[in-house]
Amino acid sequence: MECVESLPVSALDARLMSFHTTLIDTQTLARHLDDPQWIVVDCRHDLAQPQQGRIDYSACHIPGARHLHLDDDLSGAKTGSNGRHPLPAVQTLADTFGRVGIDGNKQVVAYDAHGGMYAARLWWLLRWLGHDAVAVLDGGLQAWIDAQQPLTAAPPAIRPTRFAAQPRPMHLDAETLQANLHRPQVCIVDARAPDRFRGENETLDPVGGHIPGARNHFFRDNLDANGLFKSPETLDREWRTALGSAIAAEVVHQCGSGVTACHNALAMEIAGLYGSRLYPGSWSEWCADASRPIATGGAT
């Protein structure tokens, strides 16, 4: 299969213009279910019951979708100090993508049943490895069902391929973040619920609180009452209010373990606010080292 880079300039321009890079609606996906250049990935997961996503996928899924597991496929090995969902090694992740049929020519569509919180993780990971043609199904599986689109329990026919990773500098580690905590050029945004941000009702990590100086933007605030992402105009207005004088390139997203932070990164991209980064280890890594400072109380 020819690579995108080898296409004639006119064909390459046309292909790039047709890419979906943030969101996709159910009607557009339905038109491409039989398109071999489109790969659909089911990202359903349950933090409390890690195998539930696989069970739900086996029961029914969008035709042709393959499943990637948050812990086993979209995260690396845990050491006890690197967070609950550390980034996978680059080549390991590239091999995973190739195994399910993703290469540089494919349009990828990710979905879940949780407002995009897990699908956004796959969106960010693919972008990190240089693949822009990835979009999240707006409204997820529920929107697909509401639109009376088909479901199946049949496993997909997968043709493995080679994914060529081209990693981008889209994240930073704990040491870099700690060294720059008091620089005005760093704007940390925590995607967790406000009570967890304040250090209350912490059930997932052993220590409650947040990184000093962080401001709180709950990822679910990116969605409307129907579980769809708000309009680009609304997201732009709300995010500019949340960021104040900070610009997108100064933003560092984090959450509990680097998953819902990707939802905020996606929302900013939808709003046209480009260049933010991710702290993958997030609170679960930060609080694992007692020497790192911790703050509690009201959101910034």
N, C-alpha and C positions, 0 to 999 in steps of 0.2 A: 504493500500500500504506500503510495507516494506521500511524502511529508508535506505539510502546509508550505514550508519554506521553498519547496521545489515547484510550486505552482507558478504559472505565468503571473505577471504583476496584476493584470486586469482581473484574473480569476481570484487571486489572493485578496485584492481589494474587495471584491464582491463577497467572498467568504467572511472576511472580517466584519463587513457591514451587516451581515446576517446573524452574527453571534448575539446571543443573549447573555448578559454579563452580571445581572443583578436578580431580577425577578422574571417569572414567566407565568402566564395564566393557564387555566385548565384547557381552554379552547385551543390555544396554540400547541400545547403539549399533545392533545388528542389528535391533532392533524399530523403529528410526527411519530406516532407510536410505532409505525412500521418502517421508519427511516433508519437504515443501518448506521447513519452518521450521528445518531442521537443515542445517548446512554442515560437511562433513568436509574437512579440509586435511591433505595429505601433506607433511610437513616433512623428509623424508629428505635427508641431506647427507653429504658426505665432505670433511673439511678438506684432505686430501691430493689428492683428485681432485674438484674442485668441481662438475663436471658429472655425477658418478655418481648423485646423487639424482634428477636429471631422467631419466637413463637407466633407473634402476630403476623409477621411477614409470611411464614409458612401457611397460615390460614388464608390470607388473601393479600394481594398487592396489585399495584398498577401493572398491567401486562408488559412483560419485558424487563421489569425492574429487577435489579439484583440488590442484595442487602450487604451493607457494610456496618460492622459493629463498632460502637464508640470505643470500647475498651480494647478489643482485639485488633481492629483494623485502623482506627483513626487516632490512636494514642500509642505512646511508646511504653517501655518498661518502667515501672515505678520502683524507686529506690527507698522510699520512705521520707525523702527530703526534697523531691523534685515535683511534688504536687500529685493530684489525683488523676490528671489526664495530661501527662507530659507529651511533648511533640514526638512523633516517631522519627527514627533516623531517616534521612532523605531517601536513600536508596531503598530502604524497606518500604517506605510509603509509595515510592515510584513503582516498585514491584507489585504492590497491592493494586494500584490503579491499573497497571497493565494486565493483571490477572483477571480483572472484571471487564476488560475490553476498552479501557480509556487510553487514547493516544492523542497526539497533537491535532488530529483532524476532527475529533469528536465534540459535539455539543453535549454537555452534561447537564442533567436536571436532577436536583436533589430535593427530596421531600421527607417529611415526618408527620407526626400527628400531634405536635407540641408547639405550634406557632412558629416553627422554623428554627427552634433553638439548637437542634442537632444537625439539621440540614445546613445551617449556616456554618457549622464547624467544617463540613466537607467543602463548602464554598470557599472558605478561607484557606484551607489546606491546599486545594488545587491552585488557587491564586498564588499562594506562597511558592509553589513549585513551578510557576510560570505559565499556568493554563488559565486564560481569561474566559474561555467559552464555557462558563458554568453559571447556572442560575438556580434560584430556589423557587419551588412551586408555591406561588402565593396562596395562602390559605391551607396548604398542605393536603393531606389525605381527605380531610373533611370537605374541603372545597371541591375536590374531585368527586366525592360521593354526592354532594349536593347538586353537582352539575350532571348527575346521572351518567357518569362515565364508567366504562367497564372495569371490573376487577377480576382477578384470577388467582388460583392457588398453584398454577402450573409453573415449574421452574423455567427460567429463561434459557435460551440457547446463547451461550457466551463463547465468543471467540477471543481468547487471550491475545494480547499484543504487547508492544514495548512502549512504555511511557518514558520519554526523555525529560528528566527533571532539570529545570533551570532555576534554582532557588533565588529568591529575591530577599533583600534586607527589610523584612516586614515585621520583625519582632525584636525584642531585647530581653536580656536575662536579668535575674534578680540583682546581681552585683552592679550592673550598669544602671538599673533603675534606682537602687539605693544611693549610688554615688551622685545621682542627679535629682534627688528628691526636692531640693530647695531651689532648683533652677527654674526661672519663669518660663523657659522654653519647653518644659515638660508639664503636660496637663493630663493627670491620671483620671480615668473615668471608670467607675466600678458599676458593673451591670447587675449586681445582686439586688434583691428586694430591700427596701429601705430599712426594715427591722434588722436584717442580717448585717447590713452596712453599719448600723449603729452599734452592733455587737450584741443584739438581742435575738433570742430564739435560734441560736446557732445549733444546727443538728447534723451538719455534714463535716465540719472541721472541729478540731479539739480546742481551738481558741476563737473567741469572737472579736469583732472589730474590723478596722480597715487600715489601709496604708495611709500614713499621715499625708495630708494635703489632697487626698483624692476627693473627687466629687461624685455624687451618685446619680446615675441615670438608669433606672430599672428597665431591663430589656423589653419587658412586656408593654412598656409605654410606647414602643415603636408600632404597635398594632392598634387597629380600631376595634369597635365592639363586635365585629364579625370575624375577628381573627385574621384579617388581611393587613398588610403593611399600609400605614397611612400614606397619603399622597406625597410625592416628592416635595411639593411646596410646603405642606404641613411639617414634614420631617425637617426640612431646611430651617423653618422658623423655630421649631422647638429645639433643635440641636444648637442653633446659633445662640438661643437664649441660655441653654445649658452650659455652653462653652464660654460665654462672656467674650472676653477679648482674645481668647486663645484661637489659634487657627488649626485647621485639620491636621497639618503635618506635625503639630506639637502634641497631638492626642495619643495617649497610650491606654489601650483598652485592657481591662482585667475584670475578673469575676471571682467565682469560687475556684474554678479549675481550668479556665481558659476555653470554656465552651460557649456560654451565653455572651461572653465578651465579643465573640464573632458576630453575634446578632446585631450588636451595636455598630460594629464595623460595617456590616452590610447596610444597615439603616443609613449611615453616613454616606456610603457610596450611592444609595438610591437618591439621597438628597443632593448629590453632586459635590459632596465634601470629601475630597480625595487625599490620601497620603497618611492616614492614621496607622498606628502600629499596635501590636499585641504583646502583652506580657503573658506568655503561655502558662507559666507556673501559677500565676495569680495568687489568690489568698491562701490556698492550700499549701503552696510552696513557701510563701512569705512567712506564714505563722509557724512553719516547721522549724525555723531557726530563731531561738529565743533572743538572739542578739539584735534582731531587726526591730525597729520601732513600730509600735502599734498605737492607733488612735481609736477612740470610741465616741459615741454621741452623735449629735445631729449631722445630717448630710450637708455638705458644702453647697 
